[in-house]
């Protein structure tokens, strides 16, 4: 534990922080380590939607109330859609949250990594209560933050705050894609959220891409040539 506190104080803001000795069970321990090091409040941040052929990448930042942490927080991929919806409502009722997205156009103009980090940066900066410290999922902490932060590999399975952010981002994006399916019914967005399923690929083959498609992604990139 002393070693983790030392790492929190000494590791540069943009370097990966693996926490490999922390088990893959989400807890509030990483947030409490930061608090004991003098950082509070602590936000967790995550994004969803790097892989789809269509739609935005969505990021969320969440500051949990230590006295009102919803039961059952976990990596959003480990939860059913119904349970994610239930937890989404609980998180919104008890925590400080901020959501941002990067469109398919922005993804094509830059690249998916830059667009994802920019969405995460805007989500963190948009918190109504400024974070003193940020825990992000993965290998990167976005540049341009007003506070230090650490990246946590598999953070959505290690930190309640990151898990909460993953749930908020996932539910938000799924709802966005369900609405996109009403506007563009030919692709079945509500069923697959823009991922490259056979149904989605068949829709692209038959109708061509729409404005939500990421033209820098294969197989759409071939069509754009």
N, CA, C and O of each residue as an XYZ file, in Angstrom:
900
protein
N       0.822     -1.200      0.000
C       0.000      0.000      0.000
C       0.860      1.255      0.000
O       0.545      2.234     -0.676
N       1.970      1.217      0.778
C       2.886      2.365      0.779
C       3.468      2.580     -0.607
O       3.646      3.715     -1.050
N       3.765      1.472     -1.291
C       4.314      1.580     -2.636
C       3.316      2.211     -3.597
O       3.710      3.008     -4.450
N       2.030      1.874     -3.480
C       1.021      2.484     -4.336
C       0.903      3.974     -4.073
O       0.730      4.763     -5.002
N       0.997      4.362     -2.793
C       0.934      5.806     -2.488
C       2.138      6.520     -3.082
O       2.014      7.626     -3.608
N       3.308      5.884     -2.999
C       4.503      6.499     -3.568
C       4.346      6.669     -5.072
O       4.752      7.690     -5.628
N       3.756      5.665     -5.741
C       3.550      5.753     -7.186
C       2.584      6.865     -7.541
O       2.780      7.567     -8.534
N       1.544      7.031     -6.740
C       0.579      8.098     -7.000
C       1.245      9.461     -6.960
O       0.916     10.343     -7.753
N       2.182      9.633     -6.036
C       2.833     10.933     -5.898
C       3.893     11.160     -6.953
O       4.102     12.296     -7.380
N       4.583     10.083     -7.393
C       5.781     10.288     -8.190
C       5.631     10.009     -9.669
O       6.440     10.496    -10.459
N       4.620      9.240    -10.084
C       4.490      8.896    -11.495
C       3.950     10.087    -12.275
O       2.966     10.701    -11.863
N       4.590     10.422    -13.410
C       4.106     11.553    -14.207
C       2.657     11.354    -14.623
O       2.207     10.219    -14.780
N       1.912     12.464    -14.807
C       0.476     12.371    -15.102
C       0.144     11.573    -16.341
O      -0.928     10.972    -16.410
N       1.049     11.547    -17.349
C       0.686     10.908    -18.599
C       1.255      9.505    -18.746
O       1.210      8.944    -19.841
N       1.789      8.924    -17.680
C       2.364      7.601    -17.807
C       1.415      6.534    -17.292
O       0.629      6.783    -16.379
N       1.491      5.311    -17.896
C       0.571      4.254    -17.479
C       0.782      3.868    -16.029
O       1.906      3.879    -15.528
N      -0.284      3.534    -15.374
C      -0.212      3.045    -14.005
C      -0.978      1.744    -13.966
O      -2.206      1.739    -14.051
N      -0.263      0.640    -13.840
C      -0.871     -0.642    -14.095
C      -1.632     -1.197    -12.916
O      -2.645     -1.870    -13.108
N      -1.184     -0.939    -11.704
C      -1.825     -1.498    -10.514
C      -2.024     -3.003    -10.681
O      -3.091     -3.529    -10.367
N      -0.996     -3.696    -11.175
C      -1.159     -5.111    -11.461
C      -1.406     -5.944    -10.207
O      -1.944     -7.048    -10.291
N      -1.009     -5.413     -9.029
C      -1.226     -6.185     -7.807
C      -2.598     -5.938     -7.197
O      -2.924     -6.506     -6.155
N      -3.410     -5.089     -7.841
C      -4.785     -4.895     -7.404
C      -5.658     -5.906     -8.128
O      -5.644     -5.928     -9.358
N      -6.416     -6.742     -7.432
C      -7.206     -7.788     -8.102
C      -8.281     -7.206     -8.999
O      -8.694     -6.057     -8.842
N      -8.729     -8.029     -9.948
C      -9.758     -7.596    -10.886
C     -11.136     -7.694    -10.247
O     -12.015     -8.404    -10.734
N     -11.303     -6.986     -9.175
C     -12.577     -6.847     -8.483
C     -12.732     -5.369     -8.170
O     -11.923     -4.824     -7.418
N     -13.745     -4.696     -8.718
C     -13.838     -3.252     -8.496
C     -14.063     -2.915     -7.029
O     -14.901     -3.518     -6.357
N     -13.296     -1.934     -6.544
C     -13.418     -1.438     -5.181
C     -13.251      0.072     -5.215
O     -13.106      0.667     -6.283
N     -13.272      0.682     -4.051
C     -13.031      2.126     -3.935
C     -11.617      2.401     -3.418
O     -11.314      3.518     -3.000
N     -10.752      1.378     -3.446
C      -9.431      1.507     -2.838
C      -8.532      2.500     -3.560
O      -7.829      3.272     -2.907
N      -8.534      2.502     -4.882
C      -7.670      3.441     -5.609
C      -8.058      4.883     -5.320
O      -7.192      5.749     -5.202
N      -9.342      5.140     -5.208
C      -9.813      6.483     -4.878
C      -9.359      6.878     -3.465
O      -8.962      8.019     -3.233
N      -9.421      5.935     -2.536
C      -9.019      6.233     -1.157
C      -7.516      6.432     -1.048
O      -7.055      7.233     -0.234
N      -6.744      5.710     -1.862
C      -5.291      5.926     -1.893
C      -4.992      7.357     -2.327
O      -4.162      8.038     -1.725
N      -5.679      7.806     -3.382
C      -5.481      9.185     -3.842
C      -5.914     10.178     -2.773
O      -5.260     11.201     -2.571
N      -7.007      9.881     -2.093
C      -7.490     10.784     -1.038
C      -6.468     10.899      0.093
O      -6.222     11.994      0.599
N      -5.875      9.780      0.487
C      -4.882      9.821      1.557
C      -3.613     10.548      1.126
O      -2.853     11.041      1.960
N      -3.395     10.609     -0.189
C      -2.255     11.360     -0.710
C      -2.572     12.840     -0.876
O      -1.726     13.602     -1.345
N      -3.777     13.258     -0.500
C      -4.146     14.670     -0.535
C      -4.971     15.092     -1.729
O      -5.187     16.286     -1.935
N      -5.441     14.132     -2.529
C      -6.233     14.455     -3.720
C      -7.703     14.125     -3.485
O      -8.054     12.971     -3.236
N      -8.561     15.142     -3.564
C     -10.004     14.917     -3.449
C     -10.754     16.114     -3.990
O     -10.367     17.246     -3.700
N     -11.809     15.918     -4.764
C     -12.417     14.640     -5.132
C     -11.674     13.936     -6.259
O     -10.897     14.548     -6.992
N     -11.928     12.641     -6.379
C     -11.315     11.806     -7.404
C     -12.388     11.406     -8.413
O     -13.464     10.939     -8.039
N     -12.085     11.594     -9.688
C     -13.011     11.211    -10.755
C     -12.502      9.969    -11.463
O     -11.295      9.774    -11.611
N     -13.424      9.140    -11.895
C     -13.098      8.047    -12.796
C     -13.579      8.396    -14.185
O     -14.631      9.018    -14.340
N     -12.818      8.002    -15.206
C     -13.201      8.321    -16.583
C     -13.003      7.110    -17.480
O     -12.055      6.344    -17.310
N     -13.897      6.950    -18.426
C     -13.809      5.856    -19.384
C     -14.541      6.257    -20.654
O     -15.318      7.212    -20.665
N     -14.283      5.516    -21.718
C     -14.971      5.765    -22.983
C     -15.436      4.457    -23.580
O     -14.910      3.393    -23.253
N     -16.421      4.535    -24.455
C     -16.924      3.363    -25.178
C     -17.113      3.737    -26.639
O     -17.362      4.896    -26.973
N     -16.992      2.743    -27.498
C     -17.278      2.964    -28.907
C     -16.065      3.153    -29.780
O     -16.150      3.825    -30.808
N     -14.923      2.575    -29.403
C     -13.757      2.681    -30.275
C     -13.883      1.790    -31.503
O     -13.398      2.146    -32.578
N     -14.524      0.644    -31.357
C     -14.518     -0.351    -32.410
C     -15.581     -0.285    -33.480
O     -15.357     -0.833    -34.560
N     -16.735      0.352    -33.263
C     -17.808      0.308    -34.256
C     -17.444      0.958    -35.587
O     -16.505      1.747    -35.684
N     -18.211      0.603    -36.596
C     -18.053      1.210    -37.920
C     -18.834      2.513    -38.034
O     -18.638      3.269    -38.986
N     -19.718      2.786    -37.071
C     -20.568      3.972    -37.155
C     -20.837      4.526    -35.764
O     -20.751      3.821    -34.758
N     -21.164      5.813    -35.744
C     -21.531      6.464    -34.489
C     -20.349      7.089    -33.774
O     -19.201      6.908    -34.179
N     -20.633      7.827    -32.707
C     -19.594      8.528    -31.965
C     -18.870      7.604    -30.997
O     -19.319      6.492    -30.717
N     -17.749      8.084    -30.496
C     -17.143      7.523    -29.298
C     -17.607      8.404    -28.149
O     -17.580      9.630    -28.256
N     -18.033      7.790    -27.054
C     -18.626      8.526    -25.934
C     -17.797      8.307    -24.682
O     -17.436      7.177    -24.355
N     -17.498      9.389    -23.987
C     -16.722      9.324    -22.743
C     -17.550      9.881    -21.592
O     -18.397     10.754    -21.781
N     -17.290      9.361    -20.401
C     -17.948      9.861    -19.198
C     -16.921     10.015    -18.089
O     -15.947      9.265    -18.018
N     -17.149     10.988    -17.229
C     -16.360     11.180    -16.017
C     -17.326     11.187    -14.844
O     -18.383     11.815    -14.909
N     -16.970     10.495    -13.776
C     -17.862     10.330    -12.630
C     -17.105     10.547    -11.330
O     -16.036      9.975    -11.120
N     -17.668     11.379    -10.458
C     -17.187     11.519     -9.077
C     -18.245     10.907     -8.178
O     -19.347     11.440     -8.048
N     -17.905      9.788     -7.562
C     -18.853      9.106     -6.687
C     -18.882      9.736     -5.305
O     -17.874     10.255     -4.824
N     -20.027      9.688     -4.683
C     -20.173     10.042     -3.280
C     -19.808      8.805     -2.469
O     -20.499      7.791     -2.569
N     -18.738      8.857     -1.665
C     -18.315      7.655     -0.921
C     -19.399      7.084     -0.025
O     -19.368      5.897      0.301
N     -20.352      7.905      0.378
C     -21.419      7.435      1.257
C     -22.618      6.878      0.497
O     -23.546      6.338      1.100
N     -22.596      7.012     -0.834
C     -23.769      6.590     -1.623
C     -23.340      5.870     -2.896
O     -23.858      6.153     -3.976
N     -22.407      4.951     -2.775
C     -21.935      4.201     -3.938
C     -22.962      3.116     -4.300
O     -23.281      2.275     -3.459
N     -23.473      3.121     -5.511
C     -24.465      2.099     -5.883
C     -23.893      0.683     -5.774
O     -22.718      0.462     -6.065
N     -24.703     -0.246     -5.367
C     -24.281     -1.640     -5.275
C     -24.194     -2.261     -6.666
O     -25.045     -2.016     -7.521
N     -23.159     -3.064     -6.880
C     -23.057     -3.813     -8.128
C     -22.280     -3.137     -9.231
O     -22.330     -3.591    -10.374
N     -21.555     -2.056     -8.931
C     -20.760     -1.409     -9.969
C     -19.701     -2.377    -10.486
O     -19.031     -3.061     -9.713
N     -19.565     -2.420    -11.809
C     -18.591     -3.301    -12.435
C     -18.356     -2.807    -13.854
O     -19.076     -1.943    -14.355
N     -17.342     -3.365    -14.489
C     -17.107     -3.118    -15.903
C     -18.425     -3.293    -16.653
O     -19.097     -4.313    -16.503
N     -18.792     -2.303    -17.456
C     -20.100     -2.339    -18.126
C     -20.270     -3.580    -19.002
O     -21.387     -4.055    -19.202
N     -19.157     -4.103    -19.523
C     -19.242     -5.287    -20.384
C     -19.633     -6.539    -19.603
O     -20.063     -7.529    -20.196
N     -19.489     -6.505    -18.291
C     -19.830     -7.655    -17.462
C     -21.276     -7.619    -16.966
O     -21.711     -8.517    -16.245
N     -22.011     -6.589    -17.352
C     -23.379     -6.403    -16.870
C     -24.378     -6.584    -18.006
O     -24.062     -6.329    -19.168
N     -25.572     -7.022    -17.666
C     -26.629     -7.080    -18.664
C     -27.098     -5.669    -18.999
O     -26.873     -4.734    -18.230
N     -27.746     -5.521    -20.138
C     -28.270     -4.212    -20.526
C     -29.254     -3.691    -19.490
O     -29.261     -2.499    -19.181
N     -30.087     -4.581    -18.951
C     -31.072     -4.150    -17.953
C     -30.380     -3.663    -16.692
O     -30.790     -2.660    -16.108
N     -29.331     -4.365    -16.263
C     -28.623     -3.952    -15.043
C     -27.864     -2.645    -15.267
O     -27.784     -1.811    -14.364
N     -27.308     -2.465    -16.460
C     -26.647     -1.193    -16.767
C     -27.630     -0.037    -16.669
O     -27.296      1.019    -16.131
N     -28.833     -0.227    -17.184
C     -29.846      0.828    -17.131
C     -30.197      1.163    -15.684
O     -30.341      2.336    -15.338
N     -30.337      0.144    -14.835
C     -30.653      0.376    -13.429
C     -29.534      1.159    -12.742
O     -29.792      2.115    -12.011
N     -28.301      0.745    -12.984
C     -27.167      1.423    -12.354
C     -26.980      2.828    -12.903
O     -26.570      3.730    -12.172
N     -27.274      3.023    -14.168
C     -27.197      4.352    -14.780
C     -28.072      5.333    -14.014
O     -27.641      6.442    -13.697
N     -29.291      4.927    -13.721
C     -30.212      5.788    -12.976
C     -29.670      6.061    -11.577
O     -29.740      7.193    -11.100
N     -29.135      5.047    -10.919
C     -28.592      5.229     -9.576
C     -27.374      6.145     -9.580
O     -27.228      6.989     -8.696
N     -26.502      5.981    -10.570
C     -25.308      6.826    -10.649
C     -25.698      8.282    -10.857
O     -25.149      9.172    -10.207
N     -26.639      8.530    -11.755
C     -27.073      9.910    -12.006
C     -27.696     10.536    -10.764
O     -27.613     11.749    -10.572
N     -28.322      9.711     -9.917
C     -28.994     10.237     -8.738
C     -28.042     10.491     -7.582
O     -28.390     11.228     -6.660
N     -26.854      9.904     -7.603
C     -25.985      9.969     -6.430
C     -24.605     10.545     -6.697
O     -23.874     10.834     -5.750
N     -24.229     10.720     -7.951
C     -22.857     11.114     -8.279
C     -22.837     12.379     -9.124
O     -23.869     12.816     -9.635
N     -21.656     12.958     -9.263
C     -21.421     14.063    -10.186
C     -20.896     13.470    -11.481
O     -19.894     12.755    -11.472
N     -21.564     13.757    -12.603
C     -21.149     13.154    -13.870
C     -21.031     14.204    -14.965
O     -21.610     15.288    -14.892
N     -20.261     13.840    -15.977
C     -20.142     14.659    -17.181
C     -19.940     13.701    -18.354
O     -19.258     12.684    -18.225
N     -20.532     14.032    -19.489
C     -20.482     13.181    -20.674
C     -20.060     14.019    -21.875
O     -20.494     15.161    -22.025
N     -19.221     13.454    -22.722
C     -18.821     14.123    -23.965
C     -18.662     13.065    -25.045
O     -18.494     11.882    -24.750
N     -18.716     13.500    -26.291
C     -18.565     12.545    -27.393
C     -17.761     13.174    -28.523
O     -17.656     14.395    -28.638
N     -17.197     12.302    -29.352
C     -16.545     12.722    -30.591
C     -17.244     12.026    -31.744
O     -17.427     10.809    -31.727
N     -17.630     12.792    -32.733
C     -18.439     12.273    -33.834
C     -17.601     11.442    -34.801
O     -16.372     11.419    -34.730
N     -18.296     10.769    -35.695
C     -17.608     10.016    -36.746
C     -16.739     10.936    -37.597
O     -15.653     10.546    -38.026
N     -17.208     12.140    -37.838
C     -16.416     13.094    -38.627
C     -15.115     13.437    -37.913
O     -14.057     13.497    -38.540
N     -15.190     13.661    -36.609
C     -13.969     13.968    -35.852
C     -13.031     12.764    -35.835
O     -11.814     12.918    -35.940
N     -13.594     11.578    -35.705
C     -12.775     10.364    -35.728
C     -12.039     10.260    -37.055
O     -10.849      9.946    -37.086
N     -12.742     10.523    -38.151
C     -12.122     10.441    -39.474
C     -11.090     11.537    -39.687
O     -10.084     11.322    -40.363
N     -11.330     12.700    -39.117
C     -10.418     13.826    -39.302
C      -9.119     13.626    -38.541
O      -8.054     14.008    -39.025
N      -9.195     13.030    -37.352
C      -7.989     12.800    -36.547
C      -7.676     11.300    -36.598
O      -7.124     10.817    -37.587
N      -8.016     10.587    -35.572
C      -8.016      9.130    -35.538
C      -8.778      8.724    -34.281
O      -9.101      9.573    -33.450
N      -9.064      7.441    -34.138
C      -9.937      7.019    -33.049
C      -9.299      7.258    -31.681
O     -10.005      7.607    -30.734
N      -7.994      7.082    -31.555
C      -7.345      7.314    -30.258
C      -7.438      8.775    -29.862
O      -7.813      9.088    -28.732
N      -7.101      9.677    -30.778
C      -7.147     11.108    -30.466
C      -8.572     11.558    -30.175
O      -8.812     12.337    -29.252
N      -9.515     11.062    -30.970
C     -10.909     11.448    -30.752
C     -11.417     10.935    -29.402
O     -12.178     11.625    -28.724
N     -11.002      9.736    -29.015
C     -11.416      9.169    -27.728
C     -10.840      9.969    -26.572
O     -11.552     10.294    -25.622
N      -9.553     10.287    -26.648
C      -8.917     11.049    -25.569
C      -9.485     12.457    -25.480
O      -9.607     13.009    -24.386
N      -9.836     13.046    -26.626
C     -10.421     14.386    -26.587
C     -11.794     14.351    -25.934
O     -12.134     15.249    -25.163
N     -12.588     13.326    -26.234
C     -13.891     13.197    -25.585
C     -13.720     13.005    -24.079
O     -14.468     13.580    -23.288
N     -12.744     12.203    -23.689
C     -12.499     11.989    -22.267
C     -12.051     13.283    -21.591
O     -12.487     13.591    -20.481
N     -11.188     14.030    -22.253
C     -10.733     15.318    -21.694
C     -11.908     16.256    -21.479
O     -12.016     16.881    -20.424
N     -12.790     16.363    -22.467
C     -13.926     17.264    -22.344
C     -14.905     16.800    -21.266
O     -15.515     17.620    -20.580
N     -15.053     15.483    -21.122
C     -15.919     14.973    -20.057
C     -15.358     15.340    -18.687
O     -16.102     15.785    -17.812
N     -14.064     15.158    -18.495
C     -13.434     15.483    -17.205
C     -13.529     16.979    -16.922
O     -13.873     17.393    -15.815
N     -13.220     17.779    -17.932
C     -13.251     19.231    -17.750
C     -14.674     19.746    -17.555
O     -14.866     20.841    -17.025
N     -15.657     18.983    -17.971
C     -17.047     19.419    -17.849
C     -17.696     19.107    -16.515
O     -18.852     19.472    -16.300
N     -16.986     18.441    -15.610
C     -17.559     18.129    -14.305
C     -17.938     19.399    -13.548
O     -17.145     20.338    -13.478
N     -19.131     19.435    -12.988
C     -19.575     20.610    -12.236
C     -18.734     20.828    -10.991
O     -18.560     21.963    -10.547
N     -18.213     19.752    -10.428
C     -17.274     19.826     -9.307
C     -15.907     19.429     -9.855
O     -15.721     18.272    -10.231
N     -14.947     20.347     -9.914
C     -13.656     20.005    -10.517
C     -12.973     18.865     -9.766
O     -12.944     18.839     -8.536
N     -12.429     17.929    -10.529
C     -11.701     16.819     -9.927
C     -10.302     17.281     -9.502
O      -9.672     18.100    -10.171
N      -9.839     16.738     -8.380
C      -8.468     16.974     -7.932
C      -7.526     15.910     -8.464
O      -6.311     16.099     -8.506
N      -8.109     14.782     -8.871
C      -7.326     13.658     -9.379
C      -8.240     12.835    -10.268
O      -9.445     12.756    -10.029
N      -7.657     12.217    -11.303
C      -8.445     11.432    -12.252
C      -7.825     10.056    -12.424
O      -6.611      9.917    -12.574
N      -8.680      9.043    -12.398
C      -8.303      7.677    -12.748
C      -8.965      7.345    -14.077
O     -10.188      7.423    -14.198
N      -8.163      6.972    -15.079
C      -8.711      6.654    -16.391
C      -8.496      5.184    -16.712
O      -7.554      4.559    -16.224
N      -9.362      4.651    -17.522
C      -9.228      3.251    -17.927
C      -8.279      3.139    -19.105
O      -8.372      3.912    -20.059
N      -7.362      2.176    -19.043
C      -6.485      1.924    -20.172
C      -5.062      2.362    -19.942
O      -4.519      2.205    -18.848
N      -4.453      2.919    -20.990
C      -3.040      3.276    -20.959
C      -2.784      4.772    -20.991
O      -1.644      5.204    -20.815
N      -3.818      5.573    -21.211
C      -3.609      7.003    -21.456
C      -4.413      7.888    -20.520
O      -5.546      7.576    -20.152
N      -3.793      9.001    -20.145
C      -4.498     10.106    -19.498
C      -4.525     11.247    -20.508
O      -3.473     11.619    -21.026
N      -5.691     11.814    -20.804
C      -5.720     12.884    -21.810
C      -4.909     14.091    -21.385
O      -4.832     14.422    -20.202
N      -4.307     14.742    -22.365
C      -3.559     15.970    -22.100
C      -4.528     17.114    -21.857
O      -5.700     17.037    -22.226
N      -4.029     18.176    -21.232
C      -4.818     19.385    -21.068
C      -5.724     19.406    -19.867
O      -6.639     20.227    -19.804
N      -5.495     18.512    -18.893
C      -6.310     18.513    -17.682
C      -5.761     19.491    -16.660
O      -4.568     19.794    -16.659
N      -6.632     19.982    -15.792
C      -6.219     20.915    -14.739
C      -5.766     20.184    -13.482
O      -5.433     20.823    -12.484
N      -5.749     18.849    -13.516
C      -5.357     18.061    -12.350
C      -4.530     16.873    -12.812
O      -4.574     16.505    -13.986
N      -3.774     16.268    -11.897
C      -3.032     15.068    -12.272
C      -3.959     13.876    -12.450
O      -5.103     13.889    -11.994
N      -3.457     12.856    -13.110
C      -4.248     11.650    -13.296
C      -3.367     10.457    -13.573
O      -2.187     10.601    -13.893
N      -3.943      9.278    -13.449
C      -3.237      8.045    -13.726
C      -4.111      7.111    -14.545
O      -5.315      7.001    -14.315
N      -3.491      6.445    -15.496
C      -4.167      5.429    -16.277
C      -4.056      4.095    -15.557
O      -2.998      3.753    -15.027
N      -5.137      3.353    -15.540
C      -5.201      2.068    -14.843
C      -5.616      0.995    -15.838
O      -6.748      1.012    -16.321
N      -4.729      0.067    -16.152
C      -5.060     -1.016    -17.055
C      -6.190     -1.849    -16.442
O      -6.134     -2.229    -15.273
N      -7.217     -2.124    -17.255
C      -8.424     -2.805    -16.780
C      -9.032     -2.077    -15.588
O      -9.523     -2.689    -14.640
N      -8.983     -0.764    -15.669
C      -9.461      0.059    -14.563
C     -10.938     -0.091    -14.286
O     -11.376      0.071    -13.147
N     -11.733     -0.407    -15.335
C     -13.169     -0.564    -15.104
C     -13.479     -1.831    -14.320
O     -14.610     -2.021    -13.872
N     -12.480     -2.702    -14.152
C     -12.637     -3.880    -13.312
C     -11.911     -3.736    -11.979
O     -11.885     -4.673    -11.181
N     -11.310     -2.542    -11.730
C     -10.546     -2.334    -10.514
C     -11.052     -1.160     -9.677
O     -10.828     -1.114     -8.467
N     -11.727     -0.222    -10.315
C     -12.129      1.010     -9.642
C     -13.621      1.231     -9.785
O     -14.152      1.169    -10.894
N     -14.308      1.490     -8.676
C     -15.733      1.807     -8.731
C     -15.995      3.030     -9.607
O     -16.955      3.049    -10.377
N     -15.146      4.047     -9.492
C     -15.384      5.282    -10.241
C     -15.249      5.066    -11.743
O     -16.050      5.579    -12.524
N     -14.228      4.302    -12.146
C     -14.066      4.015    -13.574
C     -15.192      3.117    -14.058
O     -15.711      3.310    -15.157
N     -15.574      2.133    -13.243
C     -16.697      1.267    -13.611
C     -17.966      2.084    -13.809
O     -18.707      1.855    -14.765
N     -18.223      3.035    -12.914
C     -19.398      3.888    -13.048
C     -19.335      4.699    -14.343
O     -20.344      4.853    -15.032
N     -18.148      5.216    -14.672
C     -17.984      5.975    -15.909
C     -18.238      5.082    -17.125
O     -18.839      5.524    -18.105
N     -17.785      3.839    -17.064
C     -18.002      2.924    -18.192
C     -19.486      2.648    -18.388
O     -19.950      2.536    -19.523
N     -20.230      2.539    -17.303
C     -21.681      2.301    -17.390
C     -22.385      3.513    -17.982
O     -23.219      3.375    -18.877
N     -22.050      4.702    -17.484
C     -22.681      5.924    -17.988
C     -22.394      6.103    -19.474
O     -23.293      6.428    -20.249
N     -21.136      5.891    -19.872
C     -20.778      6.055    -21.276
C     -21.479      5.021    -22.157
O     -21.966      5.347    -23.240
N     -21.527      3.778    -21.690
C     -22.145      2.704    -22.474
C     -23.644      2.930    -22.650
O     -24.156      2.828    -23.765
N     -24.347      3.234    -21.571
C     -25.798      3.444    -21.678
C     -26.092      4.656    -22.561
O     -27.004      4.620    -23.386
N     -25.317      5.725    -22.385
C     -25.520      6.924    -23.203
C     -25.332      6.620    -24.675
O     -26.151      7.014    -25.505
N     -24.254      5.921    -25.001
C     -23.997      5.627    -26.414
C     -25.057      4.692    -26.986
O     -25.513      4.890    -28.112
N     -25.449      3.685    -26.229
C     -26.482      2.772    -26.721
C     -27.784      3.520    -27.006
O     -28.464      3.240    -27.993
N     -28.125      4.466    -26.143
C     -29.336      5.247    -26.375
C     -29.197      6.131    -27.613
O     -30.147      6.286    -28.381
N     -28.016      6.706    -27.803
C     -27.776      7.528    -28.993
C     -27.934      6.689    -30.265
O     -28.538      7.131    -31.242
N     -27.379      5.469    -30.235
C     -27.456      4.633    -31.431
C     -28.870      4.108    -31.668
O     -29.266      3.899    -32.816
N     -29.631      3.893    -30.606
C     -31.032      3.501    -30.784
C     -31.814      4.611    -31.483
O     -32.647      4.338    -32.347
N     -31.546      5.855    -31.110
C     -32.212      6.984    -31.772
C     -31.725      7.137    -33.202
O     -32.489      7.496    -34.097
N     -30.420      6.856    -33.408
C     -29.890      6.909    -34.774
C     -30.591      5.887    -35.661
O     -30.768      6.106    -36.859
N     -30.986      4.767    -35.059
C     -31.692      3.748    -35.822
C     -33.044      4.209    -36.322
O     -33.537      3.707    -37.332
N     -33.651      5.160    -35.627
C     -34.928      5.723    -36.086
C     -34.698      6.615    -37.307
O     -35.500      6.629    -38.241
N     -33.598      7.354    -37.283
C     -33.287      8.270    -38.385
C     -32.769      7.510    -39.597
O     -33.083      7.852    -40.737
N     -31.967      6.467    -39.340
C     -31.375      5.669    -40.420
C     -31.788      4.206    -40.232
O     -30.973      3.393    -39.794
N     -33.020      3.860    -40.552
C     -33.535      2.523    -40.237
C     -32.902      1.397    -41.049
O     -33.076      0.229    -40.701
N     -32.182      1.707    -42.106
C     -31.671      0.660    -42.997
C     -30.543     -0.161    -42.384
O     -30.210     -1.228    -42.900
N     -29.946      0.318    -41.288
C     -28.728     -0.331    -40.793
C     -28.927     -1.131    -39.496
O     -28.045     -1.899    -39.112
N     -30.054     -0.965    -38.828
C     -30.285     -1.702    -37.594
C     -29.434     -1.250    -36.431
O     -29.012     -2.076    -35.622
N     -29.172      0.039    -36.326
C     -28.272      0.552    -35.287
C     -28.716      0.178    -33.870
O     -27.874     -0.039    -32.999
N     -30.014      0.101    -33.635
C     -30.490     -0.214    -32.284
C     -30.062     -1.612    -31.851
O     -29.896     -1.875    -30.660
N     -29.887     -2.496    -32.809
C     -29.539     -3.886    -32.486
C     -28.055     -4.082    -32.237
O     -27.680     -4.919    -31.415
N     -27.190     -3.328    -32.930
C     -25.749     -3.585    -32.852
C     -24.907     -2.367    -32.482
O     -23.687     -2.474    -32.356
N     -25.555     -1.200    -32.306
C     -24.874      0.035    -31.874
C     -23.734      0.448    -32.797
O     -22.810      1.137    -32.366
N     -23.788      0.038    -34.051
C     -22.786      0.469    -35.012
C     -21.637     -0.494    -35.215
O     -20.766     -0.244    -36.049
N     -21.613     -1.590    -34.474
C     -20.537     -2.573    -34.656
C     -20.729     -3.323    -35.975
O     -21.817     -3.328    -36.551
N     -19.661     -3.950    -36.436
C     -19.658     -4.544    -37.770
C     -20.296     -5.915    -37.849
O     -19.652     -6.872    -38.278
N     -21.530     -6.025    -37.449
C     -22.258     -7.294    -37.504
C     -22.662     -7.602    -38.948
O     -22.652     -6.713    -39.799
N     -23.019     -8.868    -39.226
C     -23.509     -9.181    -40.582
C     -24.689     -8.317    -41.009
O     -24.767     -7.887    -42.160
N     -25.613     -8.063    -40.071
C     -26.761     -7.211    -40.390
C     -26.310     -5.815    -40.809
O     -26.812     -5.256    -41.784
N     -25.361     -5.263    -40.063
C     -24.873     -3.922    -40.364
C     -24.140     -3.893    -41.704
O     -24.360     -3.000    -42.522
N     -23.277     -4.867    -41.916
C     -22.519     -4.903    -43.171
C     -23.441     -5.085    -44.376
O     -23.195     -4.534    -45.449
N     -24.503     -5.863    -44.184
C     -25.470     -6.037    -45.276
C     -26.182     -4.720    -45.586
O     -26.443     -4.407    -46.748
N     -26.497     -3.944    -44.532
C     -27.126     -2.647    -44.747
C     -26.224     -1.697    -45.501
O     -26.684     -0.951    -46.365
N     -24.927     -1.719    -45.179
C     -23.970     -0.867    -45.890
C     -23.867     -1.309    -47.346
O     -23.829     -0.479    -48.254
N     -23.824     -2.626    -47.558
C     -23.705     -3.161    -48.920
C     -24.903     -2.759    -49.778
O     -24.761     -2.445    -50.960
N     -26.074     -2.775    -49.167
C     -27.288     -2.497    -49.932
C     -27.553     -1.004    -50.113
O     -27.997     -0.574    -51.178
N     -27.280     -0.211    -49.068
C     -27.676      1.201    -49.092
C     -26.497      2.168    -49.130
O     -26.692      3.372    -49.298
N     -25.278      1.656    -48.976
C     -24.126      2.544    -48.883
C     -24.046      3.164    -47.504
O     -24.980      3.006    -46.717
N     -22.959      3.869    -47.176
C     -22.808      4.476    -45.848
C     -23.678      5.708    -45.683
O     -24.095      6.340    -46.653
N     -23.942      6.031    -44.412
C     -24.651      7.275    -44.083
C     -23.694      8.208    -43.365
O     -22.508      7.913    -43.224
N     -24.219      9.330    -42.914
C     -23.357     10.355    -42.299
C     -22.774      9.923    -40.961
O     -21.851     10.566    -40.462
N     -23.289      8.851    -40.369
C     -22.759      8.374    -39.096
C     -21.618      7.385    -39.259
O     -20.987      7.010    -38.271
N     -21.344      6.961    -40.463
C     -20.307      5.955    -40.666
C     -18.906      6.573    -40.628
O     -18.687      7.710    -41.047
N     -17.985      5.789    -40.118
C     -16.588      6.205    -39.999
C     -15.864      5.781    -41.273
O     -15.504      4.614    -41.431
N     -15.658      6.715    -42.163
C     -15.135      6.394    -43.474
C     -13.650      6.039    -43.444
O     -13.112      5.565    -44.445
N     -12.984      6.260    -42.321
C     -11.578      5.873    -42.187
C     -11.422      4.438    -41.708
O     -10.303      3.932    -41.622
N     -12.545      3.771    -41.392
C     -12.517      2.396    -40.912
C     -12.760      1.436    -42.088
O     -13.576      1.706    -42.969
N     -12.043      0.330    -42.079
C     -12.353     -0.726    -43.052
C     -13.647     -1.430    -42.622
O     -13.886     -1.580    -41.424
N     -14.488     -1.866    -43.576
C     -14.293     -1.841    -45.045
C     -14.742     -0.539    -45.697
O     -14.659     -0.405    -46.918
N     -15.220      0.433    -44.901
C     -15.690      1.688    -45.477
C     -14.559      2.460    -46.137
O     -14.788      3.168    -47.118
N     -13.355      2.338    -45.623
C     -12.222      3.053    -46.182
C     -11.996      2.660    -47.636
O     -11.639      3.507    -48.455
N     -12.200      1.390    -47.967
C     -12.061      0.942    -49.339
C     -13.086      1.620    -50.238
O     -12.784      2.006    -51.367
N     -14.325      1.761    -49.710
C     -15.389      2.362    -50.492
C     -15.125      3.830    -50.765
O     -15.588      4.373    -51.768
N     -14.374      4.483    -49.864
C     -14.133      5.925    -50.011
C     -13.064      6.225    -51.050
O     -12.952      7.363    -51.506
N     -12.274      5.220    -51.432
C     -11.175      5.452    -52.374
C     -11.728      5.707    -53.769
O     -10.960      5.925    -54.706
